[in-house]
Amino acid sequence: MFGFILGCFYLLSALTFLWLNNSKFDLVGFFFNKANHKFYVGYELSFLVLCMFALLESMSWVFFILVAIHFMGFYILAFNAEKFYLMRNEIDALGQNSMINFSVIFYLLGGVFSLFTVLI
């Protein structure tokens, strides 16, 4: 059940990111705005909690990898936020569309693999 919810949450996030990008919303600017820090920590924490419950539910390597990725993201955001905000220049050098495309691909893969793991 948690794996299914996690997969749907990933796919919904990917669609939301695509929609916001097509609407010309500055998504990278939103996440790197220090005023939105609590929102971003909560967003990352929600993925971490869902991944942990999904891992406890089915003990799949897919969920283990997702837990590790989200744990690192949450740790950096919660305990080393200045390092995260210093990455803004690197993101701008790569291009904001590249970062959003990477995020969408990650969310799509996470959603598909989560749903695939639950269905097997």
PLY file of the C-alpha trace (Angstrom):
ply
format ascii 1.0
element vertex 120
property float x
property float y
property float z
element edge 119
property int vertex1
property int vertex2
end_header
0.00 0.00 0.00
2.77 2.48 0.92
4.69 1.56 -2.22
1.64 2.36 -4.32
1.11 5.69 -2.54
4.81 6.49 -2.95
4.69 5.67 -6.68
1.66 7.87 -7.17
3.31 10.69 -5.18
6.40 10.47 -7.39
4.34 10.55 -10.59
2.21 13.42 -9.30
5.37 15.36 -8.43
6.77 14.77 -11.92
3.57 16.03 -13.53
3.48 19.04 -11.19
7.09 19.93 -12.01
6.35 19.69 -15.75
3.23 21.81 -15.41
4.98 24.47 -13.34
7.89 24.56 -15.78
5.54 24.96 -18.74
3.73 27.72 -16.84
7.06 29.62 -16.63
7.09 29.32 -12.83
10.62 29.72 -11.38
10.70 26.36 -9.63
14.44 26.39 -8.97
14.14 29.89 -7.55
11.29 28.69 -5.33
13.33 25.82 -3.88
16.45 27.93 -3.40
14.54 30.75 -1.69
15.44 30.57 1.99
11.90 31.69 2.92
10.61 28.36 1.51
13.09 26.23 3.46
10.51 24.69 5.80
8.29 23.74 2.87
11.18 22.03 1.08
12.27 20.18 4.22
8.70 18.97 4.72
8.45 17.93 1.08
11.67 15.91 1.33
10.61 14.48 4.70
7.30 13.28 3.26
9.18 11.33 0.59
11.57 9.92 3.20
8.75 8.73 5.48
6.82 7.14 2.60
9.98 5.43 1.37
10.72 4.07 4.84
7.22 2.67 5.22
7.38 1.18 1.73
10.74 -0.40 2.58
9.34 -1.89 5.78
6.38 -3.18 3.82
8.22 -4.98 1.03
12.01 -4.87 1.69
12.88 -4.14 -1.92
16.22 -2.81 -3.14
14.32 -0.09 -5.02
12.89 1.29 -1.80
16.27 0.96 -0.06
17.92 3.12 -2.74
15.10 5.67 -2.55
15.39 5.83 1.25
19.14 6.43 0.95
18.68 9.20 -1.63
15.97 10.98 0.34
17.85 10.56 3.62
20.86 12.33 2.10
18.61 15.08 0.73
16.84 15.53 4.05
20.13 15.52 5.97
21.61 18.24 3.76
18.46 20.36 3.96
17.91 19.95 7.68
21.45 19.97 9.06
23.66 21.51 6.38
21.38 23.97 4.61
24.12 26.47 3.79
25.84 23.86 1.62
22.56 23.34 -0.23
22.10 27.06 -0.88
25.67 27.37 -2.15
24.78 24.89 -4.91
22.58 27.53 -6.55
25.48 28.81 -8.69
26.19 25.27 -9.93
22.52 24.81 -10.85
22.51 28.11 -12.73
25.67 27.04 -14.60
23.97 23.80 -15.69
20.77 25.59 -16.56
17.52 25.56 -14.67
15.73 23.52 -17.34
18.37 20.81 -17.03
17.78 20.61 -13.28
14.02 20.46 -13.70
14.34 17.81 -16.42
16.61 15.75 -14.16
14.08 16.04 -11.33
11.21 15.01 -13.58
13.17 12.00 -14.85
14.09 11.02 -11.28
10.47 11.29 -10.15
9.20 9.35 -13.16
11.72 6.56 -12.59
10.98 6.52 -8.86
7.25 6.33 -9.54
7.49 3.63 -12.20
9.90 1.47 -10.17
7.81 1.92 -7.01
4.62 0.90 -8.77
6.39 -1.93 -10.60
7.81 -3.24 -7.31
4.36 -3.24 -5.73
2.74 -5.01 -8.66
5.28 -7.86 -8.69
0 1
1 2
2 3
3 4
4 5
5 6
6 7
7 8
8 9
9 10
10 11
11 12
12 13
13 14
14 15
15 16
16 17
17 18
18 19
19 20
20 21
21 22
22 23
23 24
24 25
25 26
26 27
27 28
28 29
29 30
30 31
31 32
32 33
33 34
34 35
35 36
36 37
37 38
38 39
39 40
40 41
41 42
42 43
43 44
44 45
45 46
46 47
47 48
48 49
49 50
50 51
51 52
52 53
53 54
54 55
55 56
56 57
57 58
58 59
59 60
60 61
61 62
62 63
63 64
64 65
65 66
66 67
67 68
68 69
69 70
70 71
71 72
72 73
73 74
74 75
75 76
76 77
77 78
78 79
79 80
80 81
81 82
82 83
83 84
84 85
85 86
86 87
87 88
88 89
89 90
90 91
91 92
92 93
93 94
94 95
95 96
96 97
97 98
98 99
99 100
100 101
101 102
102 103
103 104
104 105
105 106
106 107
107 108
108 109
109 110
110 111
111 112
112 113
113 114
114 115
115 116
116 117
117 118
118 119
